[in-house]
Amino acid sequence: MRQTLTRVGAIARKEFTHLGRDPRTLLAVVITPVIQLLLFAWAISFDVQHVPTIVIDLDRTPASQEYLQQYEASPFFDVVARGGDLAAVDEAFDSNTARVAVIVRAGFAEALATGGQGQVAVLVDGSEPTAAKVSQAYAVAINQLHNQAITREWADAQGLDLSSLGTLEPRIRTWSNPERRSSDFLIPGLMVVIIAIVTVQQTAVTLVRERDLGTQEQLEVSPMRRIELMVGKLLPWTLLAFLDVAMITGLGRLMFDVPLRGSFWTLAVGSALFVFASLGMGLLISALAPSLDTANIMAMLIAFLPSFLLSGFAFALDQIPVALQWVSYLFPARFMVSISRGVFLKGADFAQLWPELAALAGYALVMLVVASALYGRRSAR
Amino acid sequence: MSSRRIRLLIWKEFIQLRRDPLLIRLLLIMPVMQLIMFGYVVAVDIRHLSTAVVDLDHSSLSHKLETSFSGSGYFTITSHPVDEASLRPLLDRGTVTVALVIPEGTEARILRGEVAPIGIIVDGTDSQVSAVASGYASQIVAQFNTDRIEASGVSIAAPGVEAQVRVMFNPSMDPLNTMIPGLIAVILMLSLMAIMSQAVVKERESGTLEQMFVTPIRATEYLIGKITPYALMATAQMLLIAAGGLLWFRVPFNGSVWVVLTGLALFMLTCIGIGLLISLVSRTRHQAQQAMMFLMIPTMVLSGFIFPVQSMPAIIQPLTKLIPLTWALDVLRGAFVKGSSFTALAVPLLALAGFAVVIFGAAIVATRRRISE
């Protein structure tokens, strides 16, 4: 047992020495998460507001101005240009300076005055689909509101009684995150993505590198057992991953006011299990890949993409096809995002999160065992 | 310049590639996986949001309103909590993302001709869902009011506004139609930068760079030989994505092939340039790979590939202009979705040309200097 500890310690020390010689890698492991955190927390939002809008008034009457005033007053549309002819629309759409164009056709006021229908066209640029959907919905709503106002005015003038026709008024409130900041939603998940990138990408190349440099044979003739080698290789990265977890939690709490409602210990246990599972995955890649290039690309394919896209970190998993939902259970990131978000935002603890924790533990164990078995098979050849 | 030497060098690169059959397979699997992931996960349409209805009015009007929500296809009513207080846990647990609260006396107010407020609560954790949900909810309530006025028979004779709301370019508003053109540029960037950043550093690490220099090969020949195989590889990957997008996902192509090819060619030079520059400044392959990851993530996030630039804070938006991918996306999406011509895309194309000249030029000069040292 003591010998085992010595040997594991020796390997860990060796890995630390490698790291110490390569300050750029060390810097990347420490600085990349910070930059990512800042980017995601500040830059990203899916919220659609202030859609740049161009209004074209071909009628130029008080009635048309009153209609267009609805768009000017709406917080959703941001009128950036007012034009007099249709050519301006093409130009604005081509140069992406406007996403919505409202065109009041000539004869608008006259039609209204004679009891007819004033003609309006609202053009929405569909190349940004989310913005287009929301713009379309609000444009329809504005038109209907304006129509109702006109109808009421007319009925009043005609002496008709509309007093039994009240109006429903939607009062939209946003809960959990009233400013619709994305940081509360993204940071707990982002932590998972960053750990996955740092750990898998780094460990994926460690064994391949030993093979490339020819030091693998040296390790094999030493009295070291395979599992000791694996654990020793993992220790330094575990520590670095924990450093990343601490940094992200700290920055998220201090700079972005992400609430930490649940127990810190649940988060720590979850992170530890996830780090081991990811490292195991990295080692597995390392044992499988014949070359560094392959290891890098495999790491990207089975660590980066699934943890980014199939973890629920930014993209809702309940909206994707069922087959892919099943696939998402094959990667540990999904469980960790639930744990992290549960602890941060919902105050969950062991009692609620044990299934995810158990899944991660099982995952970590299987990965490490399979990786050392495969590594053994390869070196026996 | 000798075409024979270049051919031999290209041949050598292909032999090296063949030694690692897994790599080639992975390079072809990569685009397919990305197509599946981005096509089915990122470009997902937001519909059927699980909704809770708190009906405190229990009137025929409140039932009708509920039906208009569930009939729209955007909201799926999954629960009916008894009061507003029991909404909180439902939203907190994520069981529902939207809630509709109809206060007591809503129908009575409406019949008295008053304005009756109703509550629409959206879960703000996912800003995309909350934006879309608020938009649809406003539209449904406005339609509800209009229907009531129409049902009263008043509006038949009344004047009104007839608005045609038309979606241009992408009438189905399918997110795939903008995602797939973007993916073509992204895969080009990912694979070229990943491989080119290793190119020179790999030879240096294994000591074959010196061997290369004692041969009569010249710097330009060396570069052409080094770049060609990987440019071909990246082209194959792009073709796979384009074919998958056009044939499987049925993404429409409205523009000119020449616009797309010009944009991609310029962008390709830029990516090769960035990769070579990384390869030149890195001492080990590991460092080169780190540097690439370091550049890649801000590029993916800030280019507008997944997250719309328009939703970013005003301070960050100018920064996105410094990223070549942003302009490449403008060209590809413009050509695919809007069918934009050379003149309409002059600005992004010129920007890409600028990047290509500066970055690729710098890479060539730096490589030549390194080689002649």
Boltz contact constraints between the chains, C-beta under 6 A:
constraints:
  - contact:
      token1: [A, 24]
      token2: [B, 287]
      max_distance: 6.0
  - contact:
      token1: [A, 25]
      token2: [B, 290]
      max_distance: 6.0
  - contact:
      token1: [A, 28]
      token2: [B, 290]
      max_distance: 6.0
  - contact:
      token1: [A, 28]
      token2: [B, 294]
      max_distance: 6.0
  - contact:
      token1: [A, 32]
      token2: [B, 294]
      max_distance: 6.0
  - contact:
      token1: [A, 36]
      token2: [B, 297]
      max_distance: 6.0
  - contact:
      token1: [A, 39]
      token2: [B, 298]
      max_distance: 6.0
  - contact:
      token1: [A, 39]
      token2: [B, 301]
      max_distance: 6.0
  - contact:
      token1: [A, 43]
      token2: [B, 312]
      max_distance: 6.0
  - contact:
      token1: [A, 43]
      token2: [B, 316]
      max_distance: 6.0
  - contact:
      token1: [A, 44]
      token2: [B, 307]
      max_distance: 6.0
  - contact:
      token1: [A, 45]
      token2: [B, 127]
      max_distance: 6.0
  - contact:
      token1: [A, 45]
      token2: [B, 311]
      max_distance: 6.0
  - contact:
      token1: [A, 46]
      token2: [B, 127]
      max_distance: 6.0
  - contact:
      token1: [A, 46]
      token2: [B, 128]
      max_distance: 6.0
  - contact:
      token1: [A, 47]
      token2: [B, 127]
      max_distance: 6.0
  - contact:
      token1: [A, 47]
      token2: [B, 131]
      max_distance: 6.0
  - contact:
      token1: [A, 47]
      token2: [B, 311]
      max_distance: 6.0
  - contact:
      token1: [A, 48]
      token2: [B, 131]
      max_distance: 6.0
  - contact:
      token1: [A, 94]
      token2: [B, 344]
      max_distance: 6.0
  - contact:
      token1: [A, 112]
      token2: [B, 159]
      max_distance: 6.0
  - contact:
      token1: [A, 115]
      token2: [B, 159]
      max_distance: 6.0
  - contact:
      token1: [A, 117]
      token2: [B, 160]
      max_distance: 6.0
  - contact:
      token1: [A, 117]
      token2: [B, 162]
      max_distance: 6.0
  - contact:
      token1: [A, 118]
      token2: [B, 161]
      max_distance: 6.0
  - contact:
      token1: [A, 119]
      token2: [B, 162]
      max_distance: 6.0
  - contact:
      token1: [A, 120]
      token2: [B, 161]
      max_distance: 6.0
  - contact:
      token1: [A, 120]
      token2: [B, 163]
      max_distance: 6.0
  - contact:
      token1: [A, 121]
      token2: [B, 164]
      max_distance: 6.0
  - contact:
      token1: [A, 122]
      token2: [B, 163]
      max_distance: 6.0
  - contact:
      token1: [A, 122]
      token2: [B, 165]
      max_distance: 6.0
  - contact:
      token1: [A, 123]
      token2: [B, 166]
      max_distance: 6.0
  - contact:
      token1: [A, 123]
      token2: [B, 168]
      max_distance: 6.0
  - contact:
      token1: [A, 124]
      token2: [B, 167]
      max_distance: 6.0
  - contact:
      token1: [A, 125]
      token2: [B, 168]
      max_distance: 6.0
  - contact:
      token1: [A, 126]
      token2: [B, 167]
      max_distance: 6.0
  - contact:
      token1: [A, 126]
      token2: [B, 168]
      max_distance: 6.0
  - contact:
      token1: [A, 126]
      token2: [B, 169]
      max_distance: 6.0
  - contact:
      token1: [A, 126]
      token2: [B, 170]
      max_distance: 6.0
  - contact:
      token1: [A, 126]
      token2: [B, 173]
      max_distance: 6.0
  - contact:
      token1: [A, 127]
      token2: [B, 169]
      max_distance: 6.0
  - contact:
      token1: [A, 127]
      token2: [B, 170]
      max_distance: 6.0
  - contact:
      token1: [A, 127]
      token2: [B, 178]
      max_distance: 6.0
  - contact:
      token1: [A, 127]
      token2: [B, 333]
      max_distance: 6.0
  - contact:
      token1: [A, 127]
      token2: [B, 337]
      max_distance: 6.0
  - contact:
      token1: [A, 128]
      token2: [B, 308]
      max_distance: 6.0
  - contact:
      token1: [A, 129]
      token2: [B, 173]
      max_distance: 6.0
  - contact:
      token1: [A, 129]
      token2: [B, 175]
      max_distance: 6.0
  - contact:
      token1: [A, 130]
      token2: [B, 128]
      max_distance: 6.0
  - contact:
      token1: [A, 132]
      token2: [B, 167]
      max_distance: 6.0
  - contact:
      token1: [A, 132]
      token2: [B, 173]
      max_distance: 6.0
  - contact:
      token1: [A, 133]
      token2: [B, 132]
      max_distance: 6.0
  - contact:
      token1: [A, 133]
      token2: [B, 173]
      max_distance: 6.0
  - contact:
      token1: [A, 134]
      token2: [B, 131]
      max_distance: 6.0
  - contact:
      token1: [A, 134]
      token2: [B, 132]
      max_distance: 6.0
  - contact:
      token1: [A, 134]
      token2: [B, 135]
      max_distance: 6.0
  - contact:
      token1: [A, 136]
      token2: [B, 165]
      max_distance: 6.0
  - contact:
      token1: [A, 137]
      token2: [B, 135]
      max_distance: 6.0
  - contact:
      token1: [A, 137]
      token2: [B, 136]
      max_distance: 6.0
  - contact:
      token1: [A, 137]
      token2: [B, 139]
      max_distance: 6.0
  - contact:
      token1: [A, 138]
      token2: [B, 135]
      max_distance: 6.0
  - contact:
      token1: [A, 139]
      token2: [B, 165]
      max_distance: 6.0
  - contact:
      token1: [A, 140]
      token2: [B, 139]
      max_distance: 6.0
  - contact:
      token1: [A, 140]
      token2: [B, 165]
      max_distance: 6.0
  - contact:
      token1: [A, 141]
      token2: [B, 138]
      max_distance: 6.0
  - contact:
      token1: [A, 141]
      token2: [B, 139]
      max_distance: 6.0
  - contact:
      token1: [A, 141]
      token2: [B, 142]
      max_distance: 6.0
  - contact:
      token1: [A, 143]
      token2: [B, 161]
      max_distance: 6.0
  - contact:
      token1: [A, 143]
      token2: [B, 163]
      max_distance: 6.0
  - contact:
      token1: [A, 144]
      token2: [B, 142]
      max_distance: 6.0
  - contact:
      token1: [A, 144]
      token2: [B, 146]
      max_distance: 6.0
  - contact:
      token1: [A, 145]
      token2: [B, 142]
      max_distance: 6.0
  - contact:
      token1: [A, 146]
      token2: [B, 161]
      max_distance: 6.0
  - contact:
      token1: [A, 147]
      token2: [B, 160]
      max_distance: 6.0
  - contact:
      token1: [A, 147]
      token2: [B, 161]
      max_distance: 6.0
  - contact:
      token1: [A, 148]
      token2: [B, 145]
      max_distance: 6.0
  - contact:
      token1: [A, 150]
      token2: [B, 160]
      max_distance: 6.0
  - contact:
      token1: [A, 151]
      token2: [B, 149]
      max_distance: 6.0
  - contact:
      token1: [A, 151]
      token2: [B, 155]
      max_distance: 6.0
  - contact:
      token1: [A, 151]
      token2: [B, 158]
      max_distance: 6.0
  - contact:
      token1: [A, 154]
      token2: [B, 158]
      max_distance: 6.0
  - contact:
      token1: [A, 155]
      token2: [B, 154]
      max_distance: 6.0
  - contact:
      token1: [A, 163]
      token2: [B, 113]
      max_distance: 6.0
  - contact:
      token1: [A, 164]
      token2: [B, 111]
      max_distance: 6.0
  - contact:
      token1: [A, 164]
      token2: [B, 113]
      max_distance: 6.0
  - contact:
      token1: [A, 165]
      token2: [B, 149]
      max_distance: 6.0
  - contact:
      token1: [A, 165]
      token2: [B, 152]
      max_distance: 6.0
  - contact:
      token1: [A, 166]
      token2: [B, 109]
      max_distance: 6.0
  - contact:
      token1: [A, 166]
      token2: [B, 110]
      max_distance: 6.0
  - contact:
      token1: [A, 166]
      token2: [B, 113]
      max_distance: 6.0
  - contact:
      token1: [A, 166]
      token2: [B, 114]
      max_distance: 6.0
  - contact:
      token1: [A, 166]
      token2: [B, 116]
      max_distance: 6.0
  - contact:
      token1: [A, 167]
      token2: [B, 115]
      max_distance: 6.0
  - contact:
      token1: [A, 167]
      token2: [B, 145]
      max_distance: 6.0
  - contact:
      token1: [A, 168]
      token2: [B, 116]
      max_distance: 6.0
  - contact:
      token1: [A, 168]
      token2: [B, 118]
      max_distance: 6.0
  - contact:
      token1: [A, 168]
      token2: [B, 141]
      max_distance: 6.0
  - contact:
      token1: [A, 168]
      token2: [B, 145]
      max_distance: 6.0
  - contact:
      token1: [A, 169]
      token2: [B, 115]
      max_distance: 6.0
  - contact:
      token1: [A, 169]
      token2: [B, 117]
      max_distance: 6.0
  - contact:
      token1: [A, 170]
      token2: [B, 120]
      max_distance: 6.0
  - contact:
      token1: [A, 170]
      token2: [B, 137]
      max_distance: 6.0
  - contact:
      token1: [A, 170]
      token2: [B, 138]
      max_distance: 6.0
  - contact:
      token1: [A, 170]
      token2: [B, 141]
      max_distance: 6.0
  - contact:
      token1: [A, 171]
      token2: [B, 117]
      max_distance: 6.0
  - contact:
      token1: [A, 171]
      token2: [B, 119]
      max_distance: 6.0
  - contact:
      token1: [A, 172]
      token2: [B, 120]
      max_distance: 6.0
  - contact:
      token1: [A, 172]
      token2: [B, 134]
      max_distance: 6.0
  - contact:
      token1: [A, 173]
      token2: [B, 121]
      max_distance: 6.0
  - contact:
      token1: [A, 174]
      token2: [B, 122]
      max_distance: 6.0
  - contact:
      token1: [A, 174]
      token2: [B, 124]
      max_distance: 6.0
  - contact:
      token1: [A, 174]
      token2: [B, 130]
      max_distance: 6.0
  - contact:
      token1: [A, 175]
      token2: [B, 91]
      max_distance: 6.0
  - contact:
      token1: [A, 175]
      token2: [B, 121]
      max_distance: 6.0
  - contact:
      token1: [A, 176]
      token2: [B, 123]
      max_distance: 6.0
  - contact:
      token1: [A, 176]
      token2: [B, 124]
      max_distance: 6.0
  - contact:
      token1: [A, 176]
      token2: [B, 125]
      max_distance: 6.0
  - contact:
      token1: [A, 177]
      token2: [B, 124]
      max_distance: 6.0
  - contact:
      token1: [A, 177]
      token2: [B, 125]
      max_distance: 6.0
  - contact:
      token1: [A, 180]
      token2: [B, 124]
      max_distance: 6.0
  - contact:
      token1: [A, 180]
      token2: [B, 127]
      max_distance: 6.0
  - contact:
      token1: [A, 180]
      token2: [B, 130]
      max_distance: 6.0
  - contact:
      token1: [A, 182]
      token2: [B, 127]
      max_distance: 6.0
  - contact:
      token1: [A, 185]
      token2: [B, 125]
      max_distance: 6.0
  - contact:
      token1: [A, 185]
      token2: [B, 126]
      max_distance: 6.0
  - contact:
      token1: [A, 290]
      token2: [B, 20]
      max_distance: 6.0
  - contact:
      token1: [A, 290]
      token2: [B, 22]
      max_distance: 6.0
  - contact:
      token1: [A, 291]
      token2: [B, 20]
      max_distance: 6.0
  - contact:
      token1: [A, 292]
      token2: [B, 285]
      max_distance: 6.0
  - contact:
      token1: [A, 293]
      token2: [B, 23]
      max_distance: 6.0
  - contact:
      token1: [A, 294]
      token2: [B, 20]
      max_distance: 6.0
  - contact:
      token1: [A, 294]
      token2: [B, 22]
      max_distance: 6.0
  - contact:
      token1: [A, 294]
      token2: [B, 23]
      max_distance: 6.0
  - contact:
      token1: [A, 296]
      token2: [B, 289]
      max_distance: 6.0
  - contact:
      token1: [A, 297]
      token2: [B, 26]
      max_distance: 6.0
  - contact:
      token1: [A, 305]
      token2: [B, 37]
      max_distance: 6.0
  - contact:
      token1: [A, 309]
      token2: [B, 37]
      max_distance: 6.0
  - contact:
      token1: [A, 309]
      token2: [B, 41]
      max_distance: 6.0
  - contact:
      token1: [A, 315]
      token2: [B, 41]
      max_distance: 6.0
  - contact:
      token1: [A, 315]
      token2: [B, 42]
      max_distance: 6.0
  - contact:
      token1: [A, 319]
      token2: [B, 44]
      max_distance: 6.0
  - contact:
      token1: [A, 320]
      token2: [B, 40]
      max_distance: 6.0
  - contact:
      token1: [A, 320]
      token2: [B, 41]
      max_distance: 6.0
  - contact:
      token1: [A, 320]
      token2: [B, 44]
      max_distance: 6.0
  - contact:
      token1: [A, 321]
      token2: [B, 40]
      max_distance: 6.0
  - contact:
      token1: [A, 324]
      token2: [B, 40]
      max_distance: 6.0
  - contact:
      token1: [A, 346]
      token2: [B, 92]
      max_distance: 6.0
